[in-house]
Amino acid sequence: MTEQTLSDFSATTLEGQPQDLSDYAGQVVLVVNTASECGFTPQFEGLEQLWQAHKDQGLVVLGFPCNQFGGQEPGEAADIGAFCQRNYGVSFPMFDKVEVNGDDAHPLFEWLRHEKGGLLGSKIKWNFTKFLVGRDGQVIKRYGSTTKPESLTADIEKALAAS
């Protein structure tokens, strides 16, 4: 059995289109579960800045709205997209709302949690948990909600420099 990579998964965009994550093969990917009404929501600004600063070197940020923590993402796809663009200028790819824990967790998040556990084992504790995936499609590191996007710069630059 071959080891799974990010390319083995797909998701639905906020616009309702299926998206193979293999389209991001060879790039460094930062996967984040997001929410519009969370205390960490201002991290959208830092995530956008990271993406703008490093996208030409091969970084892509993928946002996955999630309503599993305190009901902090109650909106529909159009509302979520409008909020992120209007308030934080988000232009990186955003996906349809997913669950990240439990029986209905999106397969991508089941894999991410399995690859890199956190303080609660494999369970994701809150919104804005981040997973850094290398150009080879393997998970490099997991970061908690309180980790500010700007503090990931060194890890991202190291991953971008790796061949």
N, CA and C atoms as an extended XYZ file, in Angstrom:
489
Properties=species:S:1:pos:R:3:atomname:S:1:resname:S:1:resid:I:1 pbc="F F F"
N         0.843       -1.185        0.000 N   MET     1
C         0.000        0.000        0.000 CA  MET     1
C         0.888        1.250        0.000 C   MET     1
N         0.618        2.158       -0.898 N   THR     2
C         1.408        3.386       -0.950 CA  THR     2
C         0.902        4.379        0.087 C   THR     2
N         1.821        5.201        0.548 N   GLU     3
C         1.476        6.204        1.541 CA  GLU     3
C         0.607        7.290        0.916 C   GLU     3
N        -0.418        7.724        1.647 N   GLN     4
C        -1.279        8.777        1.130 CA  GLN     4
C        -0.555       10.107        1.142 C   GLN     4
N        -0.941       10.976        0.201 N   THR     5
C        -0.445       12.340        0.161 CA  THR     5
C        -1.637       13.276       -0.040 C   THR     5
N        -1.388       14.558        0.038 N   LEU     6
C        -2.431       15.556       -0.181 CA  LEU     6
C        -3.126       15.329       -1.520 C   LEU     6
N        -2.374       14.874       -2.516 N   SER     7
C        -2.924       14.679       -3.866 CA  SER     7
C        -4.004       13.610       -3.938 C   SER     7
N        -4.135       12.782       -2.902 N   ASP     8
C        -5.137       11.723       -2.897 CA  ASP     8
C        -6.537       12.227       -2.537 C   ASP     8
N        -6.669       13.511       -2.236 N   PHE     9
C        -7.935       14.049       -1.752 CA  PHE     9
C        -8.523       15.068       -2.720 C   PHE     9
N        -9.815       15.281       -2.550 N   SER    10
C       -10.497       16.334       -3.291 CA  SER    10
C       -11.452       17.019       -2.324 C   SER    10
N       -11.922       18.188       -2.725 N   ALA    11
C       -12.850       18.949       -1.891 CA  ALA    11
C       -13.714       19.794       -2.823 C   ALA    11
N       -14.718       20.416       -2.260 N   THR    12
C       -15.612       21.275       -3.024 CA  THR    12
C       -15.279       22.727       -2.702 C   THR    12
N       -15.114       23.540       -3.736 N   THR    13
C       -14.797       24.955       -3.525 CA  THR    13
C       -16.020       25.695       -2.978 C   THR    13
N       -15.801       26.917       -2.494 N   LEU    14
C       -16.917       27.734       -2.018 CA  LEU    14
C       -17.923       27.978       -3.135 C   LEU    14
N       -17.450       27.923       -4.382 N   GLU    15
C       -18.331       28.134       -5.531 CA  GLU    15
C       -19.075       26.857       -5.917 C   GLU    15
N       -18.848       25.763       -5.173 N   GLY    16
C       -19.563       24.520       -5.421 CA  GLY    16
C       -18.926       23.617       -6.466 C   GLY    16
N       -17.689       23.901       -6.852 N   GLN    17
C       -17.000       23.102       -7.862 CA  GLN    17
C       -16.096       22.063       -7.207 C   GLN    17
N       -16.075       20.831       -7.752 N   PRO    18
C       -15.130       19.839       -7.224 CA  PRO    18
C       -13.696       20.252       -7.559 C   PRO    18
N       -12.784       20.033       -6.621 N   GLN    19
C       -11.388       20.434       -6.803 CA  GLN    19
C       -10.495       19.286       -6.349 C   GLN    19
N        -9.713       18.742       -7.278 N   ASP    20
C        -8.730       17.732       -6.909 CA  ASP    20
C        -7.552       18.437       -6.254 C   ASP    20
N        -7.167       17.986       -5.073 N   LEU    21
C        -6.036       18.621       -4.403 CA  LEU    21
C        -4.717       18.248       -5.068 C   LEU    21
N        -4.766       17.278       -5.997 N   SER    22
C        -3.570       16.969       -6.798 CA  SER    22
C        -3.179       18.166       -7.665 C   SER    22
N        -4.107       19.106       -7.866 N   ASP    23
C        -3.776       20.334       -8.604 CA  ASP    23
C        -2.704       21.147       -7.883 C   ASP    23
N        -2.496       20.868       -6.600 N   TYR    24
C        -1.489       21.589       -5.808 CA  TYR    24
C        -0.216       20.768       -5.614 C   TYR    24
N        -0.100       19.649       -6.327 N   ALA    25
C         1.097       18.797       -6.234 CA  ALA    25
C         2.334       19.619       -6.569 C   ALA    25
N         3.398       19.417       -5.791 N   GLY    26
C         4.644       20.139       -6.015 CA  GLY    26
C         4.694       21.494       -5.345 C   GLY    26
N         3.593       21.895       -4.721 N   GLN    27
C         3.571       23.162       -3.994 CA  GLN    27
C         3.624       22.883       -2.492 C   GLN    27
N         3.996       23.891       -1.740 N   VAL    28
C         3.891       23.834       -0.281 CA  VAL    28
C         2.489       24.339        0.051 C   VAL    28
N         1.751       23.578        0.846 N   VAL    29
C         0.348       23.888        1.110 CA  VAL    29
C         0.134       24.085        2.608 C   VAL    29
N        -0.559       25.163        2.953 N   LEU    30
C        -0.968       25.409        4.331 CA  LEU    30
C        -2.482       25.223        4.380 C   LEU    30
N        -2.938       24.161        5.056 N   VAL    31
C        -4.365       23.855        5.176 CA  VAL    31
C        -4.837       24.386        6.528 C   VAL    31
N        -5.935       25.166        6.504 N   VAL    32
C        -6.426       25.804        7.729 CA  VAL    32
C        -7.932       25.609        7.834 C   VAL    32
N        -8.414       25.181        9.010 N   ASN    33
C        -9.865       25.195        9.233 CA  ASN    33
C       -10.220       26.565        9.800 C   ASN    33
N       -11.137       27.248        9.127 N   THR    34
C       -11.430       28.650        9.419 CA  THR    34
C       -12.845       28.838        9.956 C   THR    34
N       -13.110       30.038       10.461 N   ALA    35
C       -14.452       30.429       10.890 CA  ALA    35
C       -14.548       31.951       10.865 C   ALA    35
N       -15.705       32.449       10.496 N   SER    36
C       -15.917       33.895       10.332 CA  SER    36
C       -16.236       34.623       11.634 C   SER    36
N       -16.673       33.899       12.664 N   GLU    37
C       -17.106       34.544       13.910 CA  GLU    37
C       -16.303       34.045       15.107 C   GLU    37
N       -14.999       33.873       14.902 N   CYS    38
C       -14.110       33.311       15.909 CA  CYS    38
C       -13.155       34.393       16.399 C   CYS    38
N       -12.680       34.251       17.619 N   GLY    39
C       -11.678       35.184       18.129 CA  GLY    39
C       -10.398       35.171       17.309 C   GLY    39
N       -10.158       34.076       16.588 N   PHE    40
C        -8.961       33.962       15.762 CA  PHE    40
C        -9.202       34.406       14.314 C   PHE    40
N       -10.436       34.835       13.999 N   THR    41
C       -10.779       35.227       12.630 CA  THR    41
C        -9.811       36.262       12.040 C   THR    41
N        -9.277       37.215       12.827 N   PRO    42
C        -8.316       38.154       12.246 CA  PRO    42
C        -7.076       37.476       11.640 C   PRO    42
N        -6.859       36.183       11.935 N   GLN    43
C        -5.744       35.473       11.313 CA  GLN    43
C        -5.899       35.393        9.795 C   GLN    43
N        -7.120       35.594        9.275 N   PHE    44
C        -7.294       35.632        7.819 CA  PHE    44
C        -6.321       36.628        7.189 C   PHE    44
N        -6.144       37.770        7.854 N   GLU    45
C        -5.247       38.796        7.326 CA  GLU    45
C        -3.816       38.275        7.216 C   GLU    45
N        -3.330       37.613        8.259 N   GLY    46
C        -1.984       37.058        8.242 CA  GLY    46
C        -1.833       35.932        7.236 C   GLY    46
N        -2.874       35.111        7.086 N   LEU    47
C        -2.837       34.026        6.105 CA  LEU    47
C        -2.750       34.593        4.693 C   LEU    47
N        -3.527       35.641        4.435 N   GLU    48
C        -3.475       36.287        3.112 CA  GLU    48
C        -2.093       36.894        2.868 C   GLU    48
N        -1.516       37.516        3.893 N   GLN    49
C        -0.172       38.101        3.747 CA  GLN    49
C         0.866       37.024        3.457 C   GLN    49
N         0.786       35.889        4.149 N   LEU    50
C         1.703       34.776        3.879 CA  LEU    50
C         1.586       34.331        2.425 C   LEU    50
N         0.345       34.176        1.978 N   TRP    51
C         0.108       33.705        0.621 CA  TRP    51
C         0.642       34.712       -0.404 C   TRP    51
N         0.345       35.970       -0.200 N   GLN    52
C         0.815       36.994       -1.137 CA  GLN    52
C         2.344       37.040       -1.182 C   GLN    52
N         2.976       36.881       -0.025 N   ALA    53
C         4.439       36.971        0.052 CA  ALA    53
C         5.149       35.767       -0.569 C   ALA    53
N         4.481       34.596       -0.576 N   HIS    54
C         5.179       33.361       -0.967 CA  HIS    54
C         4.538       32.580       -2.107 C   HIS    54
N         3.423       33.062       -2.654 N   LYS    55
C         2.744       32.268       -3.687 CA  LYS    55
C         3.606       32.112       -4.941 C   LYS    55
N         4.422       33.111       -5.256 N   ASP    56
C         5.269       33.005       -6.447 CA  ASP    56
C         6.393       31.984       -6.269 C   ASP    56
N         6.686       31.627       -5.006 N   GLN    57
C         7.688       30.592       -4.735 CA  GLN    57
C         7.050       29.208       -4.612 C   GLN    57
N         5.707       29.149       -4.636 N   GLY    58
C         5.047       27.848       -4.603 CA  GLY    58
C         4.211       27.558       -3.381 C   GLY    58
N         3.861       28.581       -2.590 N   LEU    59
C         2.981       28.355       -1.437 CA  LEU    59
C         1.529       28.550       -1.861 C   LEU    59
N         0.654       27.698       -1.361 N   VAL    60
C        -0.780       27.943       -1.480 CA  VAL    60
C        -1.409       27.717       -0.109 C   VAL    60
N        -2.319       28.628        0.249 N   VAL    61
C        -3.088       28.504        1.489 CA  VAL    61
C        -4.472       28.014        1.090 C   VAL    61
N        -4.960       26.989        1.773 N   LEU    62
C        -6.289       26.455        1.514 CA  LEU    62
C        -7.136       26.598        2.772 C   LEU    62
N        -8.220       27.362        2.674 N   GLY    63
C        -9.104       27.584        3.813 CA  GLY    63
C       -10.330       26.701        3.763 C   GLY    63
N       -10.615       26.048        4.877 N   PHE    64
C       -11.770       25.156        4.995 CA  PHE    64
C       -12.656       25.625        6.145 C   PHE    64
N       -13.722       26.364        5.860 N   PRO    65
C       -14.627       26.805        6.921 CA  PRO    65
C       -15.203       25.608        7.681 C   PRO    65
N       -15.370       25.807        8.988 N   CYS    66
C       -15.865       24.735        9.849 CA  CYS    66
C       -16.764       25.348       10.919 C   CYS    66
N       -17.922       24.723       11.143 N   ASN    67
C       -18.887       25.220       12.125 CA  ASN    67
C       -18.953       24.335       13.368 C   ASN    67
N       -17.924       23.485       13.568 N   GLN    68
C       -17.969       22.524       14.688 CA  GLN    68
C       -17.567       23.117       16.034 C   GLN    68
N       -17.022       24.306       16.046 N   PHE    69
C       -16.515       24.873       17.297 CA  PHE    69
C       -17.311       26.125       17.644 C   PHE    69
N       -18.238       25.985       18.546 N   GLY    70
C       -19.015       27.128       19.012 CA  GLY    70
C       -19.944       27.717       17.970 C   GLY    70
N       -20.249       26.994       16.896 N   GLY    71
C       -21.144       27.516       15.860 CA  GLY    71
C       -20.631       28.804       15.237 C   GLY    71
N       -19.314       28.910       15.083 N   GLN    72
C       -18.703       30.169       14.658 CA  GLN    72
C       -18.612       30.341       13.144 C   GLN    72
N       -19.201       29.403       12.395 N   GLU    73
C       -19.265       29.552       10.931 CA  GLU    73
C       -20.671       29.162       10.471 C   GLU    73
N       -21.678       29.981       10.856 N   PRO    74
C       -23.061       29.614       10.568 CA  PRO    74
C       -23.484       29.858        9.123 C   PRO    74
N       -22.770       30.682        8.393 N   GLY    75
C       -23.204       31.107        7.068 CA  GLY    75
C       -23.104       30.045        5.999 C   GLY    75
N       -23.723       30.356        4.863 N   GLU    76
C       -23.620       29.519        3.672 CA  GLU    76
C       -22.382       29.939        2.890 C   GLU    76
N       -22.050       29.178        1.862 N   ALA    77
C       -20.823       29.411        1.094 CA  ALA    77
C       -20.702       30.847        0.596 C   ALA    77
N       -21.754       31.394        0.021 N   ALA    78
C       -21.690       32.760       -0.526 CA  ALA    78
C       -21.416       33.780        0.578 C   ALA    78
N       -22.044       33.575        1.748 N   ASP    79
C       -21.833       34.484        2.886 CA  ASP    79
C       -20.382       34.419        3.366 C   ASP    79
N       -19.864       33.204        3.450 N   ILE    80
C       -18.493       32.997        3.923 CA  ILE    80
C       -17.507       33.688        2.977 C   ILE    80
N       -17.671       33.453        1.689 N   GLY    81
C       -16.779       34.062        0.700 CA  GLY    81
C       -16.825       35.574        0.737 C   GLY    81
N       -18.021       36.126        0.813 N   ALA    82
C       -18.176       37.579        0.849 CA  ALA    82
C       -17.534       38.160        2.107 C   ALA    82
N       -17.747       37.495        3.244 N   PHE    83
C       -17.173       37.956        4.505 CA  PHE    83
C       -15.645       37.978        4.422 C   PHE    83
N       -15.050       36.878        3.960 N   CYS    84
C       -13.590       36.768        3.921 CA  CYS    84
C       -12.983       37.804        2.985 C   CYS    84
N       -13.607       38.013        1.837 N   GLN    85
C       -13.106       38.982        0.870 CA  GLN    85
C       -13.289       40.406        1.397 C   GLN    85
N       -14.481       40.717        1.881 N   ARG    86
C       -14.809       42.071        2.318 CA  ARG    86
C       -13.968       42.498        3.522 C   ARG    86
N       -13.805       41.619        4.506 N   ASN    87
C       -13.155       42.003        5.758 CA  ASN    87
C       -11.652       41.779        5.778 C   ASN    87
N       -11.168       40.819        4.993 N   TYR    88
C        -9.749       40.469        5.084 CA  TYR    88
C        -9.064       40.383        3.733 C   TYR    88
N        -9.768       40.675        2.644 N   GLY    89
C        -9.164       40.645        1.323 CA  GLY    89
C        -8.699       39.267        0.907 C   GLY    89
N        -9.338       38.219        1.438 N   VAL    90
C        -8.899       36.848        1.157 CA  VAL    90
C        -9.040       36.541       -0.334 C   VAL    90
N        -7.918       36.129       -0.924 N   SER    91
C        -7.946       35.716       -2.332 CA  SER    91
C        -7.399       34.304       -2.514 C   SER    91
N        -6.899       33.695       -1.427 N   PHE    92
C        -6.428       32.308       -1.538 CA  PHE    92
C        -7.648       31.388       -1.642 C   PHE    92
N        -7.462       30.148       -2.132 N   PRO    93
C        -8.588       29.247       -2.331 CA  PRO    93
C        -9.321       28.919       -1.024 C   PRO    93
N       -10.633       29.056       -1.085 N   MET    94
C       -11.496       28.699        0.042 CA  MET    94
C       -12.442       27.595       -0.416 C   MET    94
N       -12.739       26.700        0.499 N   PHE    95
C       -13.556       25.540        0.194 CA  PHE    95
C       -14.872       25.594        0.947 C   PHE    95
N       -15.772       24.689        0.564 N   ASP    96
C       -17.066       24.603        1.218 CA  ASP    96
C       -16.870       24.148        2.662 C   ASP    96
N       -17.844       24.458        3.483 N   LYS    97
C       -17.800       24.120        4.897 CA  LYS    97
C       -17.614       22.615        5.085 C   LYS    97
N       -16.735       22.242        6.015 N   VAL    98
C       -16.460       20.835        6.313 CA  VAL    98
C       -16.518       20.618        7.823 C   VAL    98
N       -16.589       19.348        8.195 N   GLU    99
C       -16.358       18.959        9.580 CA  GLU    99
C       -14.942       18.413        9.645 C   GLU    99
N       -14.257       18.701       10.739 N   VAL   100
C       -12.857       18.283       10.873 CA  VAL   100
C       -12.667       17.177       11.909 C   VAL   100
N       -13.669       16.947       12.748 N   ASN   101
C       -13.647       15.891       13.762 CA  ASN   101
C       -14.917       15.053       13.628 C   ASN   101
N       -14.866       13.867       14.191 N   GLY   102
C       -16.070       13.052       14.288 CA  GLY   102
C       -16.343       12.184       13.070 C   GLY   102
N       -17.504       11.527       13.108 N   ASP   103
C       -17.882       10.555       12.081 CA  ASP   103
C       -18.033       11.178       10.698 C   ASP   103
N       -18.390       12.461       10.645 N   ASP   104
C       -18.607       13.128        9.360 CA  ASP   104
C       -17.421       13.996        8.938 C   ASP   104
N       -16.280       13.803        9.572 N   ALA   105
C       -15.096       14.593        9.217 CA  ALA   105
C       -14.723       14.371        7.757 C   ALA   105
N       -14.321       15.447        7.108 N   HIS   106
C       -13.854       15.351        5.722 CA  HIS   106
C       -12.628       14.432        5.698 C   HIS   106
N       -12.524       13.548        4.697 N   PRO   107
C       -11.376       12.627        4.630 CA  PRO   107
C       -10.017       13.329        4.681 C   PRO   107
N        -9.917       14.524        4.114 N   LEU   108
C        -8.658       15.275        4.180 CA  LEU   108
C        -8.265       15.514        5.634 C   LEU   108
N        -9.224       15.935        6.453 N   PHE   109
C        -8.912       16.242        7.853 CA  PHE   109
C        -8.694       14.978        8.676 C   PHE   109
N        -9.340       13.879        8.311 N   GLU   110
C        -9.040       12.606        8.973 CA  GLU   110
C        -7.568       12.270        8.750 C   GLU   110
N        -7.121       12.431        7.504 N   TRP   111
C        -5.720       12.134        7.158 CA  TRP   111
C        -4.766       13.091        7.863 C   TRP   111
N        -5.054       14.393        7.812 N   LEU   112
C        -4.177       15.382        8.458 CA  LEU   112
C        -4.041       15.089        9.953 C   LEU   112
N        -5.161       14.809       10.604 N   ARG   113
C        -5.136       14.515       12.048 CA  ARG   113
C        -4.346       13.251       12.334 C   ARG   113
N        -4.495       12.248       11.485 N   HIS   114
C        -3.761       10.995       11.660 CA  HIS   114
C        -2.264       11.227       11.507 C   HIS   114
N        -1.884       12.056       10.541 N   GLU   115
C        -0.469       12.303       10.256 CA  GLU   115
C         0.213       13.108       11.367 C   GLU   115
N        -0.482       14.099       11.890 N   LYS   116
C         0.093       14.953       12.940 CA  LYS   116
C        -0.940       15.201       14.025 C   LYS   116
N        -0.796       14.499       15.134 N   GLY   117
C        -1.692       14.687       16.266 CA  GLY   117
C        -1.395       16.002       16.971 C   GLY   117
N        -2.278       16.379       17.852 N   GLY   118
C        -2.102       17.615       18.621 CA  GLY   118
C        -2.210       17.332       20.098 C   GLY   118
N        -2.528       18.348       20.865 N   LEU   119
C        -2.628       18.228       22.319 CA  LEU   119
C        -3.733       17.260       22.734 C   LEU   119
N        -4.779       17.149       21.919 N   LEU   120
C        -5.895       16.256       22.232 CA  LEU   120
C        -5.804       14.974       21.408 C   LEU   120
N        -4.599       14.473       21.195 N   GLY   121
C        -4.425       13.318       20.319 CA  GLY   121
C        -4.592       13.778       18.889 C   GLY   121
N        -5.404       13.059       18.128 N   SER   122
C        -5.560       13.463       16.733 CA  SER   122
C        -6.667       14.500       16.564 C   SER   122
N        -7.492       14.692       17.571 N   LYS   123
C        -8.632       15.600       17.467 CA  LYS   123
C        -8.179       17.060       17.296 C   LYS   123
N        -8.894       17.786       16.453 N   ILE   124
C        -8.634       19.221       16.295 CA  ILE   124
C        -9.393       19.939       17.403 C   ILE   124
N        -8.698       20.831       18.101 N   LYS   125
C        -9.246       21.471       19.285 CA  LYS   125
C       -10.147       22.665       18.951 C   LYS   125
N        -9.786       23.454       17.890 N   TRP   126
C       -10.532       24.687       17.633 CA  TRP   126
C       -10.266       25.154       16.207 C   TRP   126
N       -10.951       26.229       15.833 N   ASN   127
C       -10.755       26.850       14.523 CA  ASN   127
C        -9.329       27.373       14.374 C   ASN   127
N        -8.907       27.491       13.133 N   PHE   128
C        -7.589       28.016       12.757 CA  PHE   128
C        -6.431       27.116       13.192 C   PHE   128
N        -6.695       25.811       13.261 N   THR   129
C        -5.611       24.839       13.336 CA  THR   129
C        -5.013       24.772       11.936 C   THR   129
N        -3.686       24.733       11.858 N   LYS   130
C        -2.999       24.807       10.566 CA  LYS   130
C        -2.108       23.584       10.366 C   LYS   130
N        -2.078       23.099        9.128 N   PHE   131
C        -1.215       21.976        8.757 CA  PHE   131
C        -0.350       22.411        7.591 C   PHE   131
N         0.968       22.283        7.738 N   LEU   132
C         1.901       22.608        6.661 CA  LEU   132
C         2.257       21.317        5.938 C   LEU   132
N         2.027       21.315        4.625 N   VAL   133
C         2.273       20.148        3.789 CA  VAL   133
C         3.382       20.488        2.799 C   VAL   133
N         4.382       19.611        2.715 N   GLY   134
C         5.528       19.840        1.841 CA  GLY   134
C         5.217       19.593        0.374 C   GLY   134
N         6.186       19.927       -0.472 N   ARG   135
C         6.037       19.742       -1.916 CA  ARG   135
C         5.780       18.287       -2.280 C   ARG   135
N         6.199       17.350       -1.406 N   ASP   136
C         5.988       15.919       -1.642 CA  ASP   136
C         4.595       15.448       -1.221 C   ASP   136
N         3.771       16.367       -0.716 N   GLY   137
C         2.415       16.020       -0.311 CA  GLY   137
C         2.300       15.448        1.087 C   GLY   137
N         3.405       15.414        1.827 N   GLN   138
C         3.411       14.888        3.196 CA  GLN   138
C         3.290       16.023        4.216 C   GLN   138
N         2.609       15.722        5.330 N   VAL   139
C         2.434       16.724        6.385 CA  VAL   139
C         3.761       16.941        7.103 C   VAL   139
N         4.197       18.191        7.162 N   ILE   140
C         5.438       18.553        7.845 CA  ILE   140
C         5.172       18.867        9.310 C   ILE   140
N         4.150       19.689        9.571 N   LYS   141
C         3.937       20.178       10.923 CA  LYS   141
C         2.488       20.612       11.109 C   LYS   141
N         2.047       20.566       12.365 N   ARG   142
C         0.719       21.028       12.765 CA  ARG   142
C         0.903       22.186       13.739 C   ARG   142
N         0.038       23.184       13.612 N   TYR   143
C         0.094       24.362       14.484 CA  TYR   143
C        -1.285       24.585       15.087 C   TYR   143
N        -1.322       24.970       16.356 N   GLY   144
C        -2.587       25.231       17.026 CA  GLY   144
C        -3.186       26.567       16.636 C   GLY   144
N        -4.397       26.782       17.112 N   SER   145
C        -5.161       27.996       16.803 CA  SER   145
C        -4.451       29.274       17.217 C   SER   145
N        -3.723       29.211       18.327 N   THR   146
C        -3.096       30.429       18.837 CA  THR   146
C        -1.822       30.797       18.076 C   THR   146
N        -1.335       29.897       17.220 N   THR   147
C        -0.129       30.189       16.445 CA  THR   147
C        -0.475       31.165       15.337 C   THR   147
N         0.118       32.342       15.409 N   LYS   148
C        -0.171       33.383       14.417 CA  LYS   148
C         0.477       33.023       13.081 C   LYS   148
N        -0.214       33.302       11.974 N   PRO   149
C         0.327       32.962       10.651 CA  PRO   149
C         1.737       33.501       10.412 C   PRO   149
N         2.013       34.721       10.857 N   GLU   150
C         3.330       35.313       10.597 CA  GLU   150
C         4.466       34.531       11.259 C   GLU   150
N         4.146       33.773       12.316 N   SER   151
C         5.187       32.988       12.982 CA  SER   151
C         5.550       31.723       12.196 C   SER   151
N         4.820       31.435       11.119 N   LEU   152
C         5.093       30.257       10.293 CA  LEU   152
C         6.090       30.542        9.181 C   LEU   152
N         6.487       31.786        9.013 N   THR   153
C         7.324       32.187        7.879 CA  THR   153
C         8.579       31.329        7.729 C   THR   153
N         9.326       31.119        8.809 N   ALA   154
C        10.574       30.350        8.711 CA  ALA   154
C        10.304       28.921        8.254 C   ALA   154
N         9.271       28.284        8.819 N   ASP   155
C         8.933       26.911        8.422 CA  ASP   155
C         8.496       26.854        6.956 C   ASP   155
N         7.725       27.846        6.537 N   ILE   156
C         7.263       27.889        5.134 CA  ILE   156
C         8.455       28.086        4.196 C   ILE   156
N         9.341       29.011        4.551 N   GLU   157
C        10.507       29.255        3.690 CA  GLU   157
C        11.407       28.024        3.611 C   GLU   157
N        11.557       27.310        4.714 N   LYS   158
C        12.336       26.073        4.716 CA  LYS   158
C        11.687       25.028        3.799 C   LYS   158
N        10.355       24.906        3.900 N   ALA   159
C         9.639       23.941        3.050 CA  ALA   159
C         9.724       24.333        1.578 C   ALA   159
N         9.656       25.617        1.298 N   LEU   160
C         9.754       26.094       -0.095 CA  LEU   160
C        11.151       25.827       -0.670 C   LEU   160
N        12.156       25.894        0.189 N   ALA   161
C        13.543       25.689       -0.268 CA  ALA   161
C        13.853       24.219       -0.510 C   ALA   161
N        13.102       23.328        0.134 N   ALA   162
C        13.325       21.892       -0.033 CA  ALA   162
C        12.919       21.467       -1.436 C   ALA   162
N        13.677       20.542       -2.016 N   SER   163
C        13.329       20.133       -3.391 CA  SER   163
C        12.450       18.911       -3.393 C   SER   163
